[in-house]
């Protein structure tokens, strides 16, 4: 049985589909690089100017903490804020949030580049709207509105009193004698916490291009998550007067580039856009909204709306489409993006219908390029030649028109598999040097990489066993993605071995509710939180038995972070293989019936 979203408006013929497959393969091969994910570097000491926080002046001095708190929350983004807020509702008093940023906000603290917005509707993206009484002003909120809402939740939950900002946790160590975690930081802190919640995010580490010569560039360079307004002038709304006489090179044309390039085009003397792979850029149609537009006067309106959105993008049955945007209208094509859609019936028939619907959608997007870009050669270079779910979809009404400006030059780097090198004065592609005064790296984040999983935040459990060493020996083992045997009272939030969604704040809020319930249950019984090996085995069996067969699909996709830059995305027990809706229901039922199995 196919989804109603898989009915193409104009189905391609078999010959057209065959030609598309061949074109997709050719375009993919132009972009595959032998170094794969190694083409990117982390924001380590070698690139010190990326690690600085441009949003604080001198970091306030303070005495190192040596006290004990009830819960230490590592990460001050929405995951950490929601965990703190839900814990507070359970009556937990001493909650300490630690974040390397200078305030709450996480990704939205760092991402303040010009034009930054969320591409998920604000009324479903912003959490706790029902609880705070806030109604977003735009269908797609600008970054500053999102950041202020994060602060609003933190203030109402009283999370500022014990928070440690401009601070990075350097180690988490379980101490059996006190049955607490020791938390060490780069500010000399060594305090204890009965419970630790890690909420370090899926977009925490800036991803930097390892282009030969990039450190030799003598102009100004910065990553979009460390925007240098001292150099550019202006605000996230624009007015970048410092660029009026500057030639700006932009590396990266994903979701960030699609938002920042139109603003740069408007304010800079000249913009060179270095593109390896074009994004799919669909209609955004952002607009002001009122409470009446979203029925905000009704109790529980926001929960109803975000549940409706989640059901649609998860392939679950739904009634009216309350959001009605690019995500929900193309929801059926997300079947290969997240392992949420479960289809019955003949697989060959479904895949045939899926391919036809995918082709129709991509033809629609390519036709949109032609309608908005006047130069035929530029339009052809901007057309995406791959399947819809191969890369994260983007949405903009100003991106394509920006290339009609005389001060914007699109530089196709596909034939050279990316930028060849950077010189002291510019960027070299195809043997041609493009002189620039400033390099903007819109290369995003290492998606899914947190300090815990990368090893930059070492976690030592019982008998000093390091979490990553335990996983290296026995494979990644958790119960529901939250807790691990041998690591008592440690709760991990994120996408590991649980459900995900394009609206990740919704998932994080459900995780925060679950984490708070775990802590409350342990406190009520004076017990430790720790699953048995048998419970982990049972969860792994659930993940393995339902694991979707998507490896073949991603192997044919254009290189990107979805398929490890063309290396493929292997099948296996990575995440919950059914919908996020089903996972949330599973957690609710488990809390009612089986929570005692993690209390020891």
C-alpha positions as CSV (number, residue, x, y, z in Angstrom):
1,X,0.0,0.0,0.0
2,X,1.4,3.4,-0.9
3,X,1.1,6.7,0.8
4,X,-1.3,9.3,-0.7
5,X,1.8,11.5,-1.0
6,X,3.2,9.1,-3.6
7,X,0.7,9.9,-6.3
8,X,2.8,11.9,-8.8
9,X,1.0,14.9,-10.5
10,X,2.6,14.0,-13.8
11,X,4.2,10.6,-13.8
12,X,7.3,10.3,-16.0
13,X,7.4,7.7,-18.7
14,X,9.6,4.6,-18.3
15,X,12.1,6.1,-20.9
16,X,12.2,9.3,-18.9
17,X,12.9,7.4,-15.7
18,X,15.7,5.4,-17.3
19,X,17.3,8.7,-18.6
20,X,17.0,10.2,-15.1
21,X,18.8,7.2,-13.5
22,X,21.6,7.6,-15.9
23,X,21.8,11.4,-15.3
24,X,21.8,10.9,-11.6
25,X,24.6,8.4,-11.8
26,X,26.8,10.7,-13.9
27,X,26.2,13.7,-11.7
28,X,27.0,11.6,-8.6
29,X,30.3,10.4,-10.1
30,X,31.3,14.0,-10.8
31,X,31.1,14.7,-7.1
32,X,32.4,11.6,-5.3
33,X,35.8,12.3,-3.6
34,X,38.3,9.6,-2.6
35,X,38.7,11.2,0.8
36,X,35.0,10.9,1.6
37,X,34.2,12.3,5.1
38,X,37.9,13.1,5.7
39,X,37.5,16.1,3.4
40,X,36.1,17.9,6.5
41,X,38.0,18.8,9.7
42,X,36.7,19.5,13.2
43,X,37.0,22.8,15.0
44,X,40.1,21.8,16.9
45,X,43.1,23.8,18.1
46,X,44.5,23.9,14.6
47,X,41.7,26.2,13.6
48,X,41.5,28.3,16.8
49,X,39.6,31.2,15.2
50,X,36.6,28.9,14.8
51,X,36.4,28.0,18.5
52,X,36.2,31.5,19.8
53,X,32.8,32.8,21.0
54,X,32.1,36.1,19.2
55,X,29.0,36.8,21.3
56,X,30.7,37.4,24.7
57,X,33.3,39.8,25.6
58,X,35.7,38.8,28.3
59,X,34.5,35.7,30.0
60,X,33.5,36.5,33.6
61,X,35.9,35.0,36.2
62,X,34.4,32.7,38.9
63,X,35.5,30.3,41.5
64,X,35.6,26.6,40.5
65,X,32.7,24.6,41.7
66,X,33.3,21.8,44.3
67,X,29.7,21.2,45.4
68,X,27.1,18.6,44.8
69,X,24.0,18.9,42.6
70,X,21.0,16.6,42.0
71,X,21.4,16.7,38.2
72,X,24.1,17.9,35.9
73,X,22.8,18.6,32.4
74,X,25.6,18.8,29.8
75,X,24.4,21.1,27.0
76,X,22.3,24.3,27.1
77,X,20.5,23.9,23.8
78,X,16.8,22.9,23.6
79,X,17.6,19.3,24.7
80,X,19.3,20.5,27.9
81,X,16.8,23.3,28.5
82,X,13.8,20.9,28.1
83,X,15.5,18.3,30.3
84,X,15.9,21.0,33.0
85,X,12.4,22.2,32.6
86,X,10.9,18.7,32.8
87,X,13.1,17.8,35.8
88,X,12.0,20.9,37.5
89,X,8.4,19.9,37.1
90,X,9.2,16.6,38.8
91,X,10.4,18.6,41.8
92,X,14.2,18.3,41.3
93,X,15.9,21.3,43.0
94,X,19.6,21.5,42.2
95,X,19.9,21.4,38.4
96,X,23.1,22.6,36.9
97,X,23.3,23.1,33.1
98,X,26.8,23.4,31.6
99,X,27.4,24.9,28.2
100,X,30.5,26.2,26.3
101,X,28.4,29.0,24.9
102,X,27.8,32.2,26.8
103,X,24.1,31.6,27.3
104,X,21.3,29.2,26.6
105,X,20.3,28.4,23.0
106,X,22.7,25.7,21.7
107,X,22.7,25.7,18.0
108,X,20.6,28.9,18.1
109,X,23.1,30.5,20.3
110,X,25.9,30.0,17.8
111,X,23.9,30.3,14.5
112,X,23.3,34.1,14.2
113,X,24.4,34.5,10.6
114,X,22.4,36.9,8.4
115,X,19.1,35.4,7.2
116,X,19.0,32.6,9.7
117,X,15.6,31.1,10.1
118,X,14.2,27.6,11.0
119,X,12.9,25.6,8.1
120,X,10.3,23.8,10.3
121,X,7.2,25.8,11.0
122,X,7.7,27.7,14.2
123,X,4.4,26.6,15.8
124,X,5.6,23.0,15.8
125,X,9.3,23.7,16.1
126,X,9.3,25.8,19.2
127,X,8.7,23.6,22.3
128,X,6.5,24.3,25.3
129,X,4.3,26.9,23.5
130,X,1.3,25.7,25.4
131,X,3.1,25.9,28.8
132,X,4.6,29.4,28.1
133,X,1.7,30.9,26.4
134,X,3.9,32.2,23.6
135,X,2.7,32.4,20.0
136,X,5.4,32.8,17.3
137,X,5.2,35.9,15.1
138,X,6.2,34.2,11.8
139,X,5.4,30.9,10.2
140,X,9.1,30.2,10.0
141,X,10.8,32.0,12.9
142,X,14.0,33.9,12.6
143,X,16.9,32.7,14.7
144,X,16.7,35.5,17.3
145,X,13.1,34.7,18.0
146,X,14.0,31.0,18.5
147,X,17.0,31.9,20.8
148,X,14.8,34.2,22.9
149,X,12.2,31.4,23.3
150,X,15.0,29.1,24.5
151,X,15.9,31.8,27.1
152,X,12.2,32.1,28.0
153,X,11.9,28.4,28.9
154,X,15.2,28.5,30.9
155,X,14.1,31.6,32.8
156,X,10.7,30.1,33.7
157,X,12.3,26.8,34.8
158,X,14.8,28.7,37.0
159,X,17.8,27.2,35.2
160,X,20.0,30.3,35.3
161,X,20.8,30.1,39.1
162,X,23.1,27.2,38.8
163,X,24.1,27.3,35.2
164,X,27.8,27.4,34.1
165,X,28.3,29.1,30.8
166,X,31.5,29.5,28.7
167,X,32.4,26.2,30.2
168,X,33.1,22.8,28.6
169,X,32.8,19.5,30.4
170,X,36.1,17.6,30.0
171,X,35.3,14.4,31.8
172,X,32.4,12.4,33.5
173,X,33.5,9.8,36.0
174,X,31.3,7.5,38.1
175,X,32.4,7.2,41.7
176,X,31.1,4.0,43.3
177,X,31.8,5.0,46.8
178,X,29.5,8.1,46.7
179,X,27.2,6.8,44.0
180,X,27.6,10.1,42.2
181,X,29.2,11.4,39.0
182,X,32.2,13.6,39.2
183,X,32.0,16.4,36.6
184,X,35.3,18.0,35.5
185,X,35.4,21.1,33.3
186,X,37.9,23.3,31.6
187,X,37.3,26.0,34.2
188,X,38.7,23.9,37.0
189,X,35.3,22.7,38.3
190,X,35.2,19.2,39.9
191,X,31.7,18.9,41.4
192,X,29.4,15.9,41.9
193,X,26.0,15.1,40.5
194,X,23.7,12.3,41.5
195,X,22.5,12.1,37.9
196,X,24.0,13.3,34.6
197,X,21.9,14.1,31.5
198,X,24.0,14.6,28.3
199,X,22.3,16.8,25.8
200,X,25.2,17.8,23.6
201,X,23.1,17.9,20.5
202,X,23.4,16.5,17.0
203,X,24.8,19.7,15.6
204,X,27.4,20.8,18.0
205,X,30.7,20.6,16.2
206,X,31.3,22.9,13.2
207,X,32.4,21.1,10.1
208,X,35.3,22.8,8.3
209,X,36.5,22.1,4.8
210,X,40.1,20.7,4.7
211,X,40.9,22.6,1.5
212,X,44.7,22.8,0.8
213,X,46.0,26.2,1.6
214,X,43.0,27.4,3.6
215,X,45.2,28.5,6.5
216,X,47.3,30.6,4.1
217,X,44.4,32.9,3.1
218,X,45.3,36.4,4.2
219,X,41.7,37.8,4.1
220,X,39.0,37.3,6.8
221,X,37.7,33.8,7.3
222,X,34.9,32.7,9.6
223,X,32.3,29.9,9.9
224,X,28.7,30.8,9.8
225,X,28.2,29.6,13.4
226,X,30.9,32.2,14.4
227,X,29.7,35.1,12.4
228,X,32.0,38.1,12.6
229,X,29.7,41.2,12.7
230,X,32.6,43.3,13.8
231,X,33.9,42.8,10.3
232,X,30.7,42.7,8.3
233,X,28.6,45.1,10.2
234,X,24.9,44.7,10.4
235,X,22.6,42.2,12.2
236,X,21.0,38.9,11.3
237,X,18.4,40.9,9.4
238,X,21.1,42.4,7.1
239,X,22.6,45.8,6.7
240,X,26.1,44.3,6.3
241,X,27.7,47.7,5.5
242,X,31.2,46.4,6.2
243,X,31.0,44.3,3.0
244,X,30.0,47.1,0.7
245,X,33.5,47.2,-0.8
246,X,34.3,43.5,-0.2
247,X,34.5,40.4,-2.5
248,X,33.0,37.6,-0.5
249,X,33.5,33.9,-1.2
250,X,30.9,31.4,0.1
251,X,31.7,27.8,0.6
252,X,28.7,25.6,1.1
253,X,25.2,25.6,-0.5
254,X,23.2,23.6,1.9
255,X,20.5,24.9,4.3
256,X,22.8,27.6,5.7
257,X,24.1,28.8,2.4
258,X,20.6,29.0,0.9
259,X,19.7,31.4,3.7
260,X,22.9,33.5,3.9
261,X,23.7,34.0,0.2
262,X,20.7,36.2,-0.6
263,X,21.6,38.6,2.2
264,X,25.3,38.7,1.2
265,X,24.2,39.3,-2.4
266,X,22.2,42.3,-1.3
267,X,25.0,43.9,0.8
268,X,28.4,42.8,-0.6
269,X,30.3,44.3,-3.5
270,X,30.5,40.9,-5.1
271,X,29.7,37.3,-4.0
272,X,31.3,34.2,-5.4
273,X,29.3,31.1,-4.6
274,X,31.4,27.9,-4.7
275,X,29.0,25.1,-5.3
276,X,29.8,21.4,-5.5
277,X,26.2,20.1,-5.3
278,X,23.1,22.3,-5.6
279,X,20.3,21.9,-3.0
280,X,16.7,21.3,-3.7
281,X,15.2,24.7,-3.0
282,X,11.4,24.7,-2.7
283,X,8.9,27.4,-1.9
284,X,9.0,28.8,1.6
285,X,6.2,31.5,1.6
286,X,7.1,32.8,5.0
287,X,4.6,35.2,6.5
288,X,3.4,36.9,9.6
289,X,1.0,34.8,11.7
290,X,-1.6,35.6,14.4
291,X,-3.0,33.5,17.2
292,X,-6.2,33.0,15.2
293,X,-4.2,31.6,12.3
294,X,-3.1,28.6,14.4
295,X,-6.1,28.4,16.8
296,X,-3.8,29.4,19.6
297,X,-6.8,30.2,21.9
298,X,-7.6,26.5,22.2
299,X,-6.0,24.6,25.1
300,X,-3.3,22.2,23.9
301,X,-3.3,23.8,20.4
302,X,0.5,23.5,20.0
303,X,0.7,19.9,21.1
304,X,-2.1,19.1,18.7
305,X,-0.3,20.9,15.8
306,X,3.1,19.3,16.3
307,X,1.6,15.8,16.8
308,X,-0.2,16.4,13.5
309,X,3.0,17.4,11.8
310,X,4.9,14.4,13.3
311,X,2.3,11.9,12.1
312,X,2.4,13.2,8.6
313,X,6.2,13.3,8.2
314,X,6.4,9.9,9.9
315,X,4.0,8.2,7.5
316,X,1.2,7.7,10.1
317,X,-2.5,8.1,9.3
318,X,-3.7,11.7,9.9
319,X,-6.8,13.9,9.3
320,X,-6.4,17.5,8.3
321,X,-2.9,18.7,7.4
322,X,-2.7,21.6,9.9
323,X,0.8,22.8,8.8
324,X,0.4,22.4,5.0
325,X,4.0,23.2,3.9
326,X,6.8,21.7,1.8
327,X,7.6,19.1,4.4
328,X,4.0,17.8,4.7
329,X,3.2,18.0,1.0
330,X,6.3,15.9,0.2
331,X,6.1,13.7,3.2
332,X,5.9,10.4,1.3
333,X,9.3,11.1,-0.3
334,X,10.9,11.2,3.2
335,X,10.5,7.4,3.3
336,X,14.2,7.1,2.5
337,X,15.3,9.9,4.8
338,X,14.3,8.4,8.1
339,X,13.3,4.8,8.9
340,X,9.8,5.8,9.8
341,X,7.6,4.6,6.9
342,X,6.5,1.0,7.0
343,X,4.9,-0.2,3.9
344,X,2.9,-3.4,3.3
345,X,2.2,-5.2,0.1
346,X,4.4,-5.7,-3.0
347,X,7.8,-4.0,-2.5
348,X,8.5,-3.7,-6.3
349,X,5.2,-1.9,-6.8
350,X,5.9,0.5,-4.0
351,X,9.4,1.3,-5.2
352,X,8.1,1.9,-8.7
353,X,5.5,4.3,-7.4
354,X,8.0,6.0,-5.2
355,X,10.5,6.5,-8.0
356,X,7.8,8.0,-10.2
357,X,6.7,10.4,-7.5
358,X,10.3,11.3,-6.7
359,X,11.0,12.1,-10.3
360,X,7.9,14.3,-10.6
361,X,8.9,16.3,-7.5
362,X,12.5,16.8,-8.7
363,X,11.3,17.8,-12.1
364,X,9.1,20.4,-10.4
365,X,12.0,21.8,-8.5
366,X,14.2,21.9,-11.6
367,X,11.5,23.7,-13.4
368,X,11.3,26.2,-10.6
369,X,15.0,27.0,-11.1
370,X,14.3,27.8,-14.8
371,X,11.4,30.1,-13.8
372,X,13.5,32.1,-11.4
373,X,17.0,32.2,-12.9
374,X,17.3,34.2,-16.1
375,X,20.8,33.0,-17.3
376,X,20.4,29.5,-18.8
377,X,23.9,28.3,-17.9
378,X,23.5,29.4,-14.3
379,X,20.1,27.8,-14.1
380,X,21.4,24.5,-15.4
381,X,24.2,24.5,-12.8
382,X,21.7,25.2,-10.0
383,X,19.5,22.2,-11.0
384,X,19.7,19.3,-8.5
385,X,20.2,15.9,-10.2
386,X,19.5,13.3,-7.5
387,X,16.5,11.9,-5.6
388,X,14.7,14.1,-3.2
389,X,15.7,12.3,0.0
390,X,19.4,12.2,-0.9
391,X,19.9,15.6,0.7
392,X,18.1,17.6,3.3
393,X,15.4,19.7,1.4
394,X,15.7,23.5,1.7
395,X,13.1,26.2,1.2
396,X,13.6,29.8,0.1
397,X,11.9,32.5,-2.0
398,X,15.0,34.6,-2.4
399,X,17.8,32.2,-3.2
400,X,17.3,31.6,-6.9
401,X,16.6,35.3,-7.7
402,X,19.9,36.2,-6.0
403,X,21.7,34.7,-9.0
404,X,20.1,37.2,-11.3
405,X,22.2,40.0,-9.7
406,X,25.2,41.2,-11.6
407,X,27.3,41.0,-8.4
408,X,26.8,37.3,-7.9
409,X,28.9,34.6,-9.6
410,X,28.1,30.9,-9.3
411,X,31.3,28.8,-9.5
412,X,30.7,25.1,-10.2
413,X,33.3,23.0,-8.5
414,X,31.8,19.5,-9.4
415,X,34.3,18.7,-12.2
416,X,37.2,19.3,-9.8
417,X,35.4,17.5,-7.0
418,X,35.4,20.6,-5.0
419,X,37.6,23.6,-4.5
420,X,41.2,22.8,-5.6
421,X,43.0,25.1,-3.2
422,X,43.0,28.4,-1.4
423,X,45.8,30.9,-1.9
424,X,46.7,34.0,0.1
425,X,44.3,36.0,-2.1
426,X,41.5,33.8,-3.2
427,X,40.0,30.4,-4.2
428,X,41.2,28.2,-7.1
429,X,38.7,26.2,-9.1
430,X,39.5,24.6,-12.5
431,X,42.8,26.4,-12.6
432,X,41.1,29.8,-12.2
433,X,41.8,31.9,-9.2
434,X,38.9,34.0,-7.8
435,X,40.2,36.8,-5.7
436,X,38.2,37.4,-2.5
437,X,38.6,39.6,0.6
438,X,36.5,37.3,2.8
439,X,35.7,33.6,3.0
440,X,32.4,32.5,4.6
441,X,32.3,28.8,5.5
442,X,28.6,27.8,5.3
443,X,29.6,24.1,5.8
444,X,27.4,23.3,8.7
445,X,28.0,20.9,11.5
446,X,29.1,17.3,11.9
447,X,25.6,16.0,12.1
448,X,25.1,13.4,14.8
449,X,28.5,13.9,16.4
450,X,28.5,14.9,20.0
451,X,31.3,15.1,22.5
452,X,30.3,11.8,24.1
453,X,30.3,9.9,20.8
454,X,33.4,11.6,19.4
455,X,35.4,11.0,22.5
456,X,36.2,14.7,23.3
457,X,34.0,14.2,26.4
458,X,35.3,11.0,27.9
459,X,32.8,9.1,30.1
460,X,34.1,6.5,32.6
461,X,31.6,4.2,34.3
462,X,32.0,1.4,36.8
463,X,35.5,0.2,37.3
464,X,36.8,3.1,35.2
465,X,35.5,1.5,32.0
466,X,35.3,4.2,29.2
467,X,32.0,4.3,27.4
468,X,33.5,4.3,23.9
469,X,35.8,1.4,24.8
470,X,32.8,-0.6,26.0
471,X,31.0,0.1,22.7
472,X,34.1,-0.7,20.7
473,X,34.3,-4.2,22.3
474,X,30.6,-5.1,22.4
475,X,28.9,-2.7,20.0
476,X,26.7,0.2,20.9
477,X,24.4,-1.0,23.6
478,X,21.6,1.0,25.2
479,X,18.0,0.7,26.4
480,X,15.9,3.0,24.3
481,X,19.0,5.0,23.5
482,X,18.9,6.6,27.0
483,X,20.7,4.4,29.5
484,X,23.6,1.9,29.5
485,X,24.6,-1.1,31.6
486,X,27.8,-0.2,33.6
487,X,27.0,3.5,33.6
488,X,24.5,4.2,36.4
489,X,22.4,7.4,36.5
490,X,23.7,8.5,33.1
491,X,20.9,9.5,30.7
492,X,21.7,10.4,27.1
493,X,19.5,12.5,24.9
494,X,20.0,12.5,21.1
495,X,19.4,10.4,18.1
496,X,21.3,7.2,19.1
497,X,19.2,4.0,19.1
498,X,15.9,5.8,19.4
499,X,13.5,7.7,17.1
500,X,14.2,10.8,15.0
501,X,12.3,13.3,13.0
502,X,12.8,16.3,10.8
503,X,11.3,18.2,13.8
504,X,14.0,17.3,16.3
505,X,12.8,19.6,19.1
506,X,9.6,17.6,19.3
507,X,11.7,14.4,19.7
508,X,13.9,16.1,22.3
509,X,10.9,17.2,24.4
510,X,9.6,13.6,24.5
511,X,13.1,12.5,25.5
512,X,13.2,15.2,28.2
513,X,9.9,14.0,29.6
514,X,11.2,10.4,29.6
515,X,14.5,11.5,31.3
516,X,12.6,13.3,34.0
517,X,10.4,10.3,34.7
518,X,13.4,8.1,35.0
519,X,15.0,10.4,37.6
520,X,11.7,10.7,39.5
521,X,11.2,7.0,39.7
522,X,14.8,6.4,40.9
523,X,14.4,9.1,43.6
524,X,11.1,7.7,44.8
525,X,12.7,4.2,45.3
526,X,16.2,5.3,46.3
527,X,17.6,3.3,43.5
528,X,20.1,3.6,40.7
529,X,19.2,3.9,37.0
530,X,20.8,1.1,35.1
531,X,19.5,-1.4,32.6
532,X,20.5,-5.0,32.6
533,X,22.5,-6.6,29.8
534,X,19.3,-8.6,29.0
535,X,17.3,-5.4,28.6
536,X,19.9,-4.0,26.2
537,X,19.9,-7.3,24.3
538,X,16.1,-7.1,23.9
539,X,16.2,-3.5,22.7
540,X,19.0,-4.4,20.2
541,X,16.7,-7.2,18.9
542,X,13.9,-4.7,18.3
543,X,16.2,-2.4,16.4
544,X,17.7,-5.2,14.3
545,X,14.5,-7.0,13.4
546,X,12.8,-3.9,12.0
547,X,15.9,-2.3,10.4
548,X,14.9,-0.9,7.0
549,X,16.6,-1.8,3.8
550,X,17.9,1.7,2.7
551,X,21.5,0.9,2.0
552,X,20.9,0.5,-1.7
553,X,19.1,3.8,-1.9
554,X,21.8,5.9,-0.3
555,X,24.6,4.1,-2.2
556,X,23.2,5.7,-5.4
557,X,22.8,9.2,-3.9
558,X,24.9,12.2,-4.5
559,X,27.6,12.6,-1.8
560,X,26.5,14.3,1.4
561,X,26.3,13.7,5.1
562,X,23.3,11.4,4.7
563,X,25.5,8.8,3.0
564,X,28.9,9.6,4.5
565,X,30.0,11.6,1.5
566,X,29.2,8.8,-1.0
567,X,30.5,5.9,1.2
568,X,27.0,4.6,1.8
569,X,24.8,4.3,4.8
570,X,24.8,0.7,5.9
571,X,21.7,-1.1,7.1
572,X,21.8,-2.0,10.8
573,X,20.4,-1.3,14.2
574,X,21.1,2.5,14.2
575,X,17.7,3.9,15.2
576,X,14.2,2.8,16.1
577,X,13.0,1.4,12.8
578,X,9.4,2.6,13.1
579,X,7.8,6.0,13.4
580,X,8.6,8.6,16.0
581,X,5.0,8.5,17.0
582,X,5.2,4.7,17.6
583,X,8.4,5.2,19.6
584,X,6.8,7.9,21.9
585,X,3.9,5.6,22.5
586,X,6.3,2.7,23.3
587,X,8.0,4.9,25.9
588,X,4.8,5.9,27.5
589,X,3.7,2.3,27.8
590,X,7.1,1.2,29.1
591,X,7.0,3.9,31.8
592,X,3.6,2.7,32.9
593,X,4.4,-1.1,32.8
594,X,8.1,-1.7,33.0
595,X,10.1,1.2,34.4
596,X,11.2,-0.8,37.4
597,X,13.4,-2.9,35.2
598,X,16.1,-0.1,35.2
599,X,15.9,0.5,38.9
600,X,18.7,-1.3,40.9
